Amino acid sequence: MSYDIVALTPKHQGDYLAYFDGPAFADNPDWAGCYCHFYFCPRQLDWKSLGSKENRDAIAARIAVGEMEGYLAYSGQEVVGWLNV
């Protein structure tokens, strides 16, 4: 099996969100609503008060303007992994 590693850009926003909407934490539902927003959440906000919609919207906005950095791993057309940098 081969993988393609692709830097996250605004054009990959849909793939990123679909990955976190579904398979990313299928084995750990307690983390499913994070969207890797925890690491960008200002300290003055109460992280636990944020729901998955708030995290998803915040990360979508960061991706749209190129503020979210990381890599998506693809197997064919399917995202199978994420690396936050």
C-alpha positions as CSV (number, residue, x, y, z in Angstrom):
1,M,0.0,0.0,0.0
2,S,1.3,3.4,-0.8
3,Y,0.5,6.8,0.7
4,D,0.7,10.4,-0.5
5,I,1.6,13.0,2.1
6,V,0.2,16.4,1.2
7,A,0.6,19.7,3.0
8,L,-2.7,21.1,4.2
9,T,-3.9,24.1,2.1
10,P,-7.3,25.8,1.8
11,K,-8.0,23.5,-1.2
12,H,-7.8,20.5,1.2
13,Q,-10.2,21.9,3.7
14,G,-13.1,19.7,2.7
15,D,-10.9,16.6,3.0
16,Y,-9.6,17.6,6.4
17,L,-13.1,18.3,7.8
18,A,-14.5,15.1,6.3
19,Y,-11.7,13.1,7.9
20,F,-12.4,14.6,11.3
21,D,-16.2,14.4,10.9
22,G,-15.8,10.7,10.4
23,P,-12.9,8.2,10.7
24,A,-10.3,10.3,12.5
25,F,-11.4,9.3,16.0
26,A,-13.8,6.4,15.3
27,D,-11.8,4.5,17.9
28,N,-11.8,7.3,20.5
29,P,-15.1,9.2,20.4
30,D,-14.1,11.4,23.4
31,W,-11.7,13.2,21.1
32,A,-14.0,13.4,18.0
33,G,-15.0,17.0,18.5
34,C,-11.5,18.4,18.8
35,Y,-10.6,18.9,15.1
36,C,-7.0,19.6,16.5
37,H,-8.3,23.0,17.7
38,F,-7.1,22.4,21.2
39,Y,-3.6,23.5,20.2
40,F,-4.8,26.8,18.8
41,C,-7.4,27.7,21.5
42,P,-6.5,30.8,23.4
43,R,-5.6,30.1,27.0
44,Q,-8.2,32.5,28.3
45,L,-11.0,30.3,26.8
46,D,-12.3,27.4,28.7
47,W,-11.5,24.5,26.3
48,K,-14.1,22.2,27.8
49,S,-16.8,24.7,27.2
50,L,-16.3,24.5,23.4
51,G,-18.3,21.9,21.5
52,S,-17.5,20.2,18.2
53,K,-19.3,22.8,16.1
54,E,-17.2,25.6,17.6
55,N,-14.0,23.7,17.1
56,R,-14.9,22.7,13.6
57,D,-15.9,26.3,12.6
58,A,-12.7,27.7,14.2
59,I,-10.4,25.2,12.4
60,A,-12.3,25.7,9.1
61,A,-11.7,29.4,9.4
62,R,-7.9,28.8,10.1
63,I,-7.6,26.5,7.1
64,A,-9.4,29.0,4.9
65,V,-6.8,31.7,5.5
66,G,-3.8,29.3,5.6
67,E,-3.2,29.5,9.4
68,M,-3.5,25.7,10.0
69,E,-0.3,23.8,9.3
70,G,0.0,20.1,8.9
71,Y,0.0,17.2,6.5
72,L,-2.8,14.9,5.3
73,A,-2.0,11.3,4.4
74,Y,-3.9,9.9,1.5
75,S,-4.4,6.3,0.3
76,G,-5.8,6.9,-3.1
77,Q,-8.5,9.6,-2.7
78,E,-9.1,8.8,0.9
79,V,-7.6,10.7,3.9
80,V,-6.2,8.1,6.3
81,G,-4.0,10.2,8.5
82,W,-3.2,13.7,9.8
83,L,0.0,15.2,11.2
84,N,-0.4,18.6,13.0
85,V,2.7,20.7,13.0
